[in-house]
Amino acid sequence: MEIFVARIGQERPKPEELAGPGVLALVDVPTRAALLAGMEAALDAGQGFAVATLNLDHIVKLRRAPAFRRAYAAQTHVVADGNPVVWLSHLAGRRDVELVPGSELITPVVAMAARKGVAVALFGSTEPVLRAAAARLEADHQGLRVAACIAPPMGFDPESAAADALLDEVAASGARLCLLALGAPKQEMLAARGISRHPGLGFLSIGAGLDFIVGHQTRAPLWVRRIAMEWLWRMLSNPRRLAKRYFDCALVLPGLALAARRIGRG
């Protein structure tokens, strides 16, 4: 199975193309600046969006889960969240692709929302984390309004009637932007469902970003991130949960590199 990366500016695939034997994982927004500009333009136009942050774990899941492939096909913006995806993009000839971690998007996106008077919803994680994150974000960004904090129950199904009810709650709160802290694949699946149900809402998938903000989880030190070893730091911090994930990622990397190199050559 072959995955093509960094086909920036090309037509987004249809869901049935993603559900076939070949997975087409698009990085179609190369930089943080381009993403923020696109999100702001959508907010100004009253349009919704769904932002996914592609990493190797997502690529493994895309190979295995048709529902995740359908969700990715519905995303309006995909950036490279992971150094391997950036390197693969460069091998494929897209030297302009840069690292855009989802957790590092929270501050500039929330600052944009505060500046534009756009209300924000926080969705996922736990109730204490959401409340603490809302208080921290409102304190750090003058004029920001967190209109809703929704912590779904354990076993939450992003493709259920219960998910629809919670999406309706987000829309009814007056929020125009929803930060999804559910982890993959649930957050991308909910974003796809949300933009279909409420086309004027924007969704940004941020994983553990809110937990980092309130100190519930600790991100790797800056020097570790600068040498592209955050994955190792995370695995050593929680080997029982993450060792298999990173092993699966390592298995797909050689094939991805060969595919990207072929694209870069022709």
C-alpha positions as CSV (number, residue, x, y, z in Angstrom):
1,M,0.0,0.0,0.0
2,E,1.4,3.3,-1.0
3,I,0.9,6.7,0.6
4,F,1.6,9.9,-1.2
5,V,2.5,12.9,0.8
6,A,2.6,16.7,0.3
7,R,0.5,17.0,-2.9
8,I,0.0,20.7,-2.0
9,G,-2.5,22.6,-4.1
10,Q,-3.9,19.6,-5.8
11,E,-7.5,18.5,-5.8
12,R,-8.6,16.9,-2.5
13,P,-9.4,13.2,-2.9
14,K,-12.9,11.8,-2.7
15,P,-13.7,9.5,0.3
16,E,-14.0,6.5,-2.0
17,E,-10.4,7.2,-3.2
18,L,-9.2,7.1,0.4
19,A,-11.1,4.0,1.1
20,G,-9.4,2.1,-1.7
21,P,-6.2,0.0,-1.6
22,G,-4.0,3.1,-1.9
23,V,-4.2,5.7,0.9
24,L,-3.7,9.2,-0.2
25,A,-2.7,11.3,2.9
26,L,-2.6,15.0,1.9
27,V,-0.4,17.7,3.4
28,D,-2.1,20.5,1.6
29,V,-1.1,23.5,3.8
30,P,2.7,23.8,4.0
31,T,3.2,26.3,6.8
32,R,1.7,27.6,10.0
33,A,1.3,31.1,8.4
34,A,-0.6,29.7,5.5
35,L,-2.9,27.7,7.8
36,L,-3.7,30.7,10.1
37,A,-4.4,32.8,7.0
38,G,-6.7,30.2,5.6
39,M,-8.6,29.8,9.0
40,E,-9.0,33.6,9.3
41,A,-10.3,33.9,5.8
42,A,-12.8,31.2,6.5
43,L,-14.0,32.9,9.7
44,D,-14.3,36.2,7.9
45,A,-16.4,34.5,5.2
46,G,-18.6,32.7,7.7
47,Q,-17.4,29.4,6.5
48,G,-16.5,26.3,8.5
49,F,-13.3,24.2,8.3
50,A,-11.7,21.1,9.8
51,V,-8.0,21.1,10.5
52,A,-6.1,17.8,10.8
53,T,-2.4,17.5,11.9
54,L,-0.8,14.5,10.1
55,N,1.7,12.3,11.8
56,L,3.0,8.8,11.3
57,D,0.5,7.4,13.8
58,H,-2.3,8.8,11.7
59,I,-0.8,7.2,8.6
60,V,-0.8,3.8,10.3
61,K,-4.4,4.3,11.3
62,L,-5.3,5.5,7.8
63,R,-4.1,2.2,6.5
64,R,-6.2,0.2,8.9
65,A,-9.4,2.1,9.4
66,P,-11.9,3.0,6.6
67,A,-13.8,5.4,8.9
68,F,-10.6,7.3,9.6
69,R,-9.9,7.6,5.9
70,R,-13.3,9.0,5.3
71,A,-12.8,11.5,8.1
72,Y,-9.5,12.6,6.6
73,A,-11.1,13.1,3.2
74,A,-13.5,15.5,4.8
75,Q,-10.8,17.7,6.4
76,T,-10.4,21.1,4.7
77,H,-6.8,21.7,5.9
78,V,-4.0,19.2,6.7
79,V,-0.6,20.2,8.0
80,A,2.5,18.1,8.9
81,D,2.5,17.4,12.7
82,G,5.7,15.3,13.0
83,N,9.2,15.5,11.7
84,P,9.0,12.3,9.7
85,V,6.0,13.7,7.7
86,V,8.1,16.9,7.0
87,W,11.1,14.8,5.9
88,L,8.9,12.6,3.7
89,S,7.4,15.8,2.1
90,H,10.8,17.1,1.4
91,L,11.8,13.8,-0.2
92,A,8.6,14.1,-2.4
93,G,9.9,17.4,-3.6
94,R,7.9,19.8,-1.3
95,R,10.7,21.7,0.4
96,D,8.3,24.3,1.7
97,V,6.5,22.0,4.1
98,E,7.3,22.8,7.7
99,L,6.5,21.3,11.1
100,V,3.1,22.5,12.5
101,P,2.3,20.7,15.7
102,G,-1.3,20.8,16.7
103,S,-0.6,21.7,20.3
104,E,1.4,24.7,19.1
105,L,-1.6,26.0,17.2
106,I,-3.7,26.7,20.2
107,T,-2.1,30.0,21.2
108,P,-2.1,31.7,17.8
109,V,-5.5,30.4,16.9
110,V,-7.1,31.5,20.2
111,A,-5.3,34.9,19.8
112,M,-7.0,35.2,16.4
113,A,-10.3,34.4,17.9
114,A,-9.9,37.0,20.6
115,R,-8.9,39.6,18.1
116,K,-11.9,38.9,15.9
117,G,-14.5,38.5,18.7
118,V,-15.0,34.8,17.8
119,A,-16.3,32.6,20.6
120,V,-14.5,29.3,21.2
121,A,-15.7,25.9,22.4
122,L,-13.4,23.3,24.1
123,F,-14.4,19.7,23.5
124,G,-12.8,16.5,24.9
125,S,-10.4,15.7,27.7
126,T,-12.0,16.0,31.1
127,E,-14.2,18.6,32.8
128,P,-11.5,19.8,35.2
129,V,-9.0,20.1,32.4
130,L,-11.5,22.0,30.2
131,R,-12.4,24.4,33.0
132,A,-8.8,25.1,33.9
133,A,-7.8,25.5,30.2
134,A,-10.8,27.9,29.6
135,A,-9.7,30.0,32.6
136,R,-6.1,30.1,31.5
137,L,-6.9,31.0,27.9
138,E,-9.4,33.7,28.8
139,A,-6.8,35.2,31.2
140,D,-4.0,35.1,28.6
141,H,-6.1,36.5,25.7
142,Q,-8.1,39.6,26.5
143,G,-11.5,39.6,25.0
144,L,-11.6,35.8,24.5
145,R,-14.9,34.1,25.3
146,V,-15.0,30.3,25.9
147,A,-18.6,29.7,25.2
148,A,-18.7,25.9,25.9
149,C,-16.7,23.3,27.7
150,I,-17.8,19.8,26.7
151,A,-16.2,16.6,28.1
152,P,-17.9,13.6,26.5
153,P,-18.3,10.4,28.5
154,M,-16.0,7.4,28.4
155,G,-16.7,5.3,25.3
156,F,-17.8,8.3,23.3
157,D,-18.7,7.5,19.7
158,P,-18.0,10.4,17.3
159,E,-20.4,8.9,14.8
160,S,-23.4,8.5,17.1
161,A,-26.6,10.4,17.8
162,A,-25.0,11.5,21.1
163,A,-22.2,13.1,19.1
164,D,-24.8,15.0,17.0
165,A,-26.4,16.3,20.2
166,L,-23.1,17.6,21.5
167,L,-22.2,19.2,18.2
168,D,-25.6,20.9,18.3
169,E,-24.7,22.1,21.8
170,V,-21.5,23.6,20.5
171,A,-23.4,25.4,17.8
172,A,-26.1,26.7,20.2
173,S,-23.4,28.1,22.5
174,G,-22.5,30.7,19.8
175,A,-19.0,29.3,19.3
176,R,-17.6,29.6,15.8
177,L,-14.4,27.7,16.6
178,C,-14.2,24.3,18.4
179,L,-10.9,22.9,19.7
180,L,-11.1,19.1,19.7
181,A,-9.0,17.3,22.4
182,L,-10.1,13.8,21.8
183,G,-7.1,12.2,20.2
184,A,-7.0,10.4,16.8
185,P,-9.1,9.0,15.2
186,K,-12.1,10.4,17.3
187,Q,-11.3,14.1,16.9
188,E,-10.9,13.9,13.1
189,M,-14.1,11.8,12.8
190,L,-16.0,14.3,15.0
191,A,-14.6,17.2,13.0
192,A,-15.8,15.6,9.7
193,R,-19.2,15.0,11.2
194,G,-19.3,18.5,12.7
195,I,-18.5,20.5,9.5
196,S,-21.2,18.5,7.7
197,R,-23.8,19.1,10.3
198,H,-22.8,22.7,11.0
199,P,-21.1,24.2,8.0
200,G,-20.3,27.5,9.7
201,L,-18.3,26.0,12.5
202,G,-14.5,25.6,12.5
203,F,-12.8,22.6,14.0
204,L,-9.2,22.3,15.0
205,S,-7.9,18.9,16.3
206,I,-5.3,19.4,19.0
207,G,-4.8,16.1,20.8
208,A,-3.3,16.6,24.2
209,G,-2.9,20.4,23.7
210,L,-5.2,21.4,26.5
211,D,-3.5,19.0,29.0
212,F,-0.2,20.7,28.2
213,I,-1.7,24.1,28.8
214,V,-2.9,23.3,32.3
215,G,0.1,21.1,33.2
216,H,-1.9,17.8,33.3
217,Q,0.6,16.4,30.9
218,T,4.2,17.6,30.3
219,R,5.6,18.1,26.8
220,A,9.2,17.3,25.9
221,P,11.7,20.1,26.7
222,L,12.5,22.5,23.9
223,W,16.0,21.1,23.3
224,V,14.5,17.6,22.8
225,R,12.0,18.9,20.3
226,R,14.8,20.8,18.4
227,I,16.7,17.6,17.8
228,A,13.5,15.8,16.6
229,M,13.5,13.4,19.6
230,E,10.2,14.3,21.1
231,W,8.8,10.9,20.1
232,L,11.6,9.1,22.1
233,W,11.0,11.3,25.1
234,R,7.3,10.5,25.0
235,M,7.8,6.8,24.6
236,L,10.2,6.7,27.6
237,S,7.7,8.7,29.6
238,N,4.9,6.1,28.9
239,P,6.4,3.0,27.3
240,R,3.5,0.7,28.1
241,R,1.1,2.9,26.1
242,L,3.4,4.1,23.3
243,A,6.0,1.5,22.5
244,K,3.8,-0.5,20.2
245,R,2.5,2.7,18.5
246,Y,6.1,3.8,17.7
247,F,7.1,0.3,16.6
248,D,4.2,0.3,14.1
249,C,5.3,3.8,12.9
250,A,8.9,2.6,12.4
251,L,7.6,-0.3,10.3
252,V,5.9,1.9,7.8
253,L,8.6,4.5,7.5
254,P,11.0,2.7,5.0
255,G,8.1,2.1,2.5
256,L,7.0,5.7,2.9
257,A,10.5,7.0,2.2
258,L,10.8,4.9,-1.0
259,A,7.4,6.1,-2.2
260,A,8.2,9.7,-1.4
261,R,11.6,9.4,-3.2
262,R,9.9,8.1,-6.3
263,I,7.5,11.0,-6.3
264,G,10.4,13.4,-5.8
265,R,12.2,11.9,-8.8
266,G,9.3,12.1,-11.2
